[in-house]
Amino acid sequence: MHVLHVIDSLHDTGGAGHALAVTAPHLVRDGVRLDVACLQPGDTAPLTAAGVDVFAVGHRGRLRAAAALSGLIRRRRPDLVHTTLHQADLVGRAAANAARVPVISSLVRSAYGPEQLARCGRTSLRVRGAQVADALTAVGVRRFQALTRHLATEMSRRLAVDPMLIDVVPQGRDPRVLGTVTESRRAAVRAALGLGRNQPVVLAAARQHHSNGLDVLIRCWPQVRAWEPHAVLLLAGRPDEHTPRLKALGANDPSVVFLGHRKDVYGLMAASDVVVAPSRREGMSSTAMEAMGVGVPLVATDVPALRETVGRDEHALLVPPEDGDALHRGLLDALTYRGAAARRATAAREHFLSHYTLERISQLMIAFYRKALLRTV
């Protein structure tokens, strides 16, 4: 089976670009001949090391990019073209249809809802125009992959896509890369950060975007510190337009530490007592999934995609979104009742090993490809 995957960029750490980079070696190992075409530059080393041929199409305007990609498709002659993210969807679908190759698309983010309309600098007309373009090109898509059932339901309605054409295949991670919590790992990471061996540590690993609810977390943090005066809150993630506001909220509290973008997030998780995901909305929470894989107690908001990722109440403490009081109580519960938190973390890791390993995700993706080739529902 030969698949050409078209994606906006490979530098989307923690998102679609990262998911492709970590999944590709397993797909190749399982017999998929994989090409990747990028509209923007990024780190191609992990893909080329796995035996993937990577092509830079360039984002030179959609018509020119589609023409260049159509030529690439005709030269490479894949069985399927797989598109991910908005620009790649529009360009890749047009190019695949022009080259008469079946096209499939991934649904990885919630789009075109009230939250996008409310974003600063985004006019209603611009968002609706993007939605119309997405929906029109979606007509030529043979099947869709959604990261969660919630995302499938939401986006099938917004793109006017038959739900029967959408399959749920989540992202995954390699448990050997994640590692687990060990005393030596915990001590080494804490020492590098200047933290005490027994100091209560809470980690939020997320891009500093409004949707991730970090402002709610920072606002409720003084209530946690009132009961745990030595606790520290680590914020690891790429800056965003929301960053200045977040830093202003935590400016007078030295226990709120902005670490910026980190490549050692799994180590930070292993060194933490609690991982928190205070999201307002999610397509699928990679942070929650990774915390489960590492085996760290998780406190998360009870939004549909997060609940779906977590699986059961026995795997994490779930609190209402935008509720600082509930969030601080959940954090204190996890920090105070360590035995119960450890039991939830153990159950959550078993859930991860049953549902989110890259070996399983690779097999699900190959089954999805075969289904698309066979035109089955």
C-alpha positions in Angstrom: 0.0 0.0 0.0 1.4 3.4 -1.1 0.2 6.5 0.8 1.1 10.1 0.1 0.4 12.2 3.2 0.0 16.0 2.7 0.4 18.2 5.8 0.7 21.9 6.5 3.9 21.5 8.5 6.0 19.1 10.5 7.0 21.5 13.2 3.6 21.3 15.0 5.1 19.9 18.2 2.6 17.9 20.2 0.0 18.2 17.4 -0.6 16.7 14.0 3.0 17.1 12.8 4.4 15.3 15.8 1.8 12.6 15.6 2.8 11.9 12.0 6.5 11.9 12.9 6.0 9.3 15.6 3.5 7.1 13.8 5.3 7.0 10.4 8.0 4.5 11.5 5.4 2.0 12.6 3.4 2.4 9.4 6.5 1.8 7.4 7.4 -1.2 9.6 3.9 -2.6 9.0 4.3 -2.5 5.2 3.1 1.0 4.2 5.1 2.8 1.6 4.8 6.3 2.9 5.6 9.6 1.2 5.0 13.0 2.9 4.5 16.3 1.2 4.9 19.5 3.3 3.5 22.9 2.5 5.8 24.6 5.0 9.4 23.7 6.0 10.0 21.6 9.2 12.1 18.9 10.7 12.2 16.0 8.2 14.9 14.0 10.0 12.6 11.6 11.9 10.7 10.8 8.8 13.7 10.3 6.5 15.3 8.1 9.2 12.2 5.9 9.1 12.5 5.4 5.3 9.9 8.0 4.4 10.4 10.1 1.2 9.7 13.8 2.1 8.9 16.4 -0.5 8.6 20.2 0.0 5.7 21.4 -2.0 5.8 25.0 -0.8 2.8 27.2 0.0 3.0 29.6 -3.0 -0.7 30.3 -3.3 -3.2 27.5 -3.3 -3.5 27.1 -7.1 0.2 26.9 -7.7 0.7 24.6 -4.7 -2.2 22.3 -5.9 -0.6 22.2 -9.4 2.8 21.3 -8.0 1.3 18.7 -5.7 -0.8 17.2 -8.5 2.4 16.7 -10.5 4.0 15.0 -7.6 1.0 12.7 -7.2 1.2 11.7 -10.9 5.0 11.0 -10.5 4.7 9.0 -7.3 1.4 7.3 -8.2 0.2 6.5 -4.6 -2.9 4.4 -3.9 -4.2 7.1 -1.5 -3.6 10.7 -0.7 -4.1 11.5 3.0 -4.5 15.2 4.0 -4.1 16.8 7.4 -4.8 20.4 8.5 -6.7 23.1 6.7 -4.3 24.3 4.0 -3.2 20.7 3.2 -6.9 19.7 3.1 -7.8 22.3 0.5 -4.6 21.9 -1.7 -4.3 18.1 -1.3 -8.0 17.3 -2.1 -7.9 19.5 -5.2 -4.6 17.9 -6.4 -5.7 14.3 -5.7 -9.0 14.8 -7.5 -7.1 16.4 -10.5 -4.7 13.4 -10.5 -7.7 10.9 -10.1 -6.3 9.4 -6.9 -8.6 8.6 -3.9 -8.3 11.1 -1.1 -8.9 10.8 2.6 -8.6 13.5 5.3 -8.0 13.7 9.0 -10.2 15.7 11.4 -7.8 16.7 14.2 -9.2 20.0 15.5 -12.6 21.5 16.3 -13.2 24.3 13.8 -15.8 26.8 12.6 -17.6 27.0 16.0 -18.4 29.9 18.3 -14.9 29.8 19.8 -13.3 30.5 16.4 -15.7 33.3 15.7 -14.8 34.9 19.0 -11.1 34.9 18.4 -9.4 38.2 18.2 -8.8 39.3 14.6 -11.0 36.6 13.1 -14.1 38.0 11.4 -17.2 36.0 11.0 -16.9 36.3 7.2 -13.4 34.9 7.2 -14.2 31.9 9.4 -17.4 31.1 7.3 -15.4 31.5 4.1 -12.9 28.9 5.3 -15.8 26.6 6.4 -17.4 26.8 2.9 -14.1 26.0 1.2 -13.5 23.1 3.6 -17.0 21.7 3.1 -16.9 22.1 -0.7 -13.6 20.2 -1.1 -14.8 17.6 1.5 -17.3 16.4 -1.1 -14.5 14.7 -3.0 -13.1 12.9 0.1 -13.6 9.2 0.2 -13.3 8.8 4.1 -12.4 10.8 7.1 -10.3 10.0 10.2 -11.3 11.7 13.4 -9.3 11.6 16.6 -12.4 11.2 18.8 -16.0 10.4 18.4 -16.9 13.8 19.7 -14.8 15.5 17.0 -16.4 13.2 14.4 -19.9 14.2 15.5 -19.0 17.9 15.7 -17.2 18.2 12.4 -19.6 16.0 10.4 -22.3 18.6 11.2 -20.1 21.6 10.4 -18.8 20.2 7.1 -22.1 18.5 6.1 -20.4 15.1 5.9 -22.2 11.8 6.3 -21.1 10.4 9.8 -20.9 6.9 8.2 -17.9 8.2 6.3 -15.9 9.0 9.4 -13.8 6.5 11.4 -12.3 7.2 14.8 -8.5 6.6 15.0 -6.8 8.4 17.9 -3.2 9.5 18.2 -0.8 7.2 20.0 2.6 7.2 21.7 5.4 4.7 22.2 5.4 3.7 25.9 9.2 3.1 25.6 9.7 6.7 24.6 7.3 8.0 27.3 9.0 6.0 30.1 7.5 5.6 33.5 7.9 7.2 37.0 11.0 6.1 38.7 12.8 7.6 41.8 16.0 8.2 39.8 14.2 9.9 36.9 12.1 12.0 39.3 15.1 13.0 41.3 17.2 13.9 38.3 14.6 16.1 36.6 13.7 17.8 39.9 17.4 18.5 40.6 17.9 20.1 37.2 14.9 22.4 37.9 16.0 23.2 41.4 13.0 21.5 43.0 13.0 19.6 46.3 12.6 15.8 46.2 9.4 16.0 48.2 8.1 19.4 47.0 4.5 19.2 45.6 4.8 19.7 41.8 1.9 20.3 39.4 2.6 20.4 35.6 0.5 21.8 32.8 2.0 21.0 29.4 0.1 22.9 26.7 0.4 25.7 24.2 -0.5 29.0 25.9 -3.7 29.4 24.0 -7.1 30.5 25.4 -8.7 27.1 24.6 -6.3 25.3 27.0 -7.7 27.2 30.0 -4.3 28.0 31.6 -5.8 31.3 32.9 -8.3 29.5 35.0 -5.5 27.3 36.4 -3.3 30.3 37.3 -6.2 32.2 38.9 -7.1 29.2 41.2 -3.5 28.5 42.1 -3.3 30.7 45.2 -6.1 28.6 46.7 -3.9 25.5 46.2 -0.9 27.3 47.7 -3.0 28.2 50.7 -3.1 24.5 51.6 0.2 23.5 50.1 2.5 26.5 50.6 5.5 24.7 49.1 3.7 23.7 45.9 5.0 24.8 42.5 3.1 25.1 39.2 5.2 24.4 36.1 3.8 25.6 32.7 5.5 24.0 29.7 4.4 24.9 26.2 4.8 27.2 23.3 3.9 30.9 23.7 0.9 32.2 22.0 -1.1 35.4 21.7 -2.5 34.6 25.1 1.0 34.4 26.8 1.3 38.1 28.0 -2.0 37.8 29.8 -1.0 34.5 31.4 2.3 36.0 32.6 0.5 39.0 34.0 -1.8 36.7 36.0 1.2 34.9 37.5 3.6 37.8 37.8 3.5 38.2 41.5 3.7 34.5 42.4 7.2 32.9 42.2 5.6 29.5 42.5 4.2 29.8 39.0 7.1 28.9 36.7 6.9 29.4 32.9 9.3 26.9 31.3 8.5 27.7 27.7 8.6 25.1 24.9 10.3 22.0 26.2 11.5 18.8 24.5 11.6 16.9 27.8 7.9 17.0 28.6 7.7 13.2 29.4 10.5 13.7 32.0 8.7 16.7 33.5 5.6 14.5 33.8 7.6 11.8 35.5 8.9 14.3 38.0 5.5 15.8 38.8 2.9 14.8 41.4 0.0 15.8 39.2 -0.5 16.6 35.5 -3.4 19.0 34.9 -5.3 19.6 31.7 -7.7 22.6 32.3 -8.9 22.8 28.7 -12.0 24.7 27.6 -12.2 22.4 24.5 -10.2 19.7 22.9 -10.0 17.6 19.7 -8.0 15.0 21.6 -5.8 15.8 24.5 -2.2 14.6 23.9 -1.2 15.8 27.3 -3.8 13.7 29.0 -2.9 10.7 26.9 0.8 11.1 27.6 0.3 11.5 31.3 -1.7 8.3 31.3 1.1 6.6 29.5 3.8 7.8 31.9 1.6 6.8 34.8 1.1 10.2 36.6 -2.1 11.3 38.4 -4.2 13.4 36.1 -6.7 16.2 36.8 -8.6 17.3 33.8 -11.7 19.2 32.7 -14.8 17.2 31.9 -15.1 18.3 28.2 -16.3 15.6 25.8 -13.0 14.9 24.0 -11.1 14.7 27.3 -13.6 12.4 28.9 -13.4 10.2 25.8 -9.6 10.2 26.0 -9.5 9.4 29.7 -12.1 6.6 29.2 -13.4 6.2 32.7 -13.8 8.2 35.9 -11.5 5.7 37.7 -8.6 7.0 35.5 -8.6 10.7 36.4 -10.3 13.4 38.4 -12.6 15.3 36.0 -13.9 18.7 36.9 -16.2 21.2 35.1 -14.4 23.5 32.6 -14.0 27.2 33.6 -14.6 26.3 37.3 -11.6 27.5 39.3 -13.0 26.3 42.6 -13.6 22.8 41.3 -10.1 22.7 39.7 -8.3 23.8 42.8 -10.3 21.1 44.8 -9.3 18.5 42.3 -5.7 19.4 42.5 -5.7 19.4 46.3 -7.5 16.0 46.3 -4.7 14.5 44.1 -1.9 16.1 46.2 -3.5 15.1 49.5 -4.8 11.6 48.9 -1.7 10.1 47.2 -2.8 6.5 47.5 -6.1 7.1 45.6 -4.3 9.2 43.0 -1.7 6.5 42.5 -4.4 3.9 41.9 -6.1 6.1 39.3 -2.7 6.6 37.6 -2.1 2.8 37.5 -5.5 2.2 36.0 -5.0 5.0 33.5 -1.7 3.5 32.3 -3.4 0.2 31.7 -6.0 2.0 29.7 -3.2 3.7 27.7 -1.5 0.4 27.0 -4.8 -1.1 25.7 -5.8 1.9 23.5 -3.0 4.3 22.6 0.2 2.5 21.9 1.7 3.2 18.4 1.6 -0.5 17.5 -2.2 -0.4 18.0 -2.7 2.9 16.3 -0.6 1.8 13.3 -2.9 -1.2 12.8 -6.0 0.9 13.1 -4.7 3.3 10.5 -3.8 0.6 8.1 -7.3 -0.8 8.5 -8.7 2.6 7.8 -6.6 2.9 4.6 -7.8 -0.5 3.4 -11.4 0.5 4.2 -11.0 3.6 2.1 -9.5 1.7 -0.8 -12.4 -0.9 -0.7 -15.0 1.9 -0.5 -16.6 0.1 2.4 -18.8 1.7 5.1 
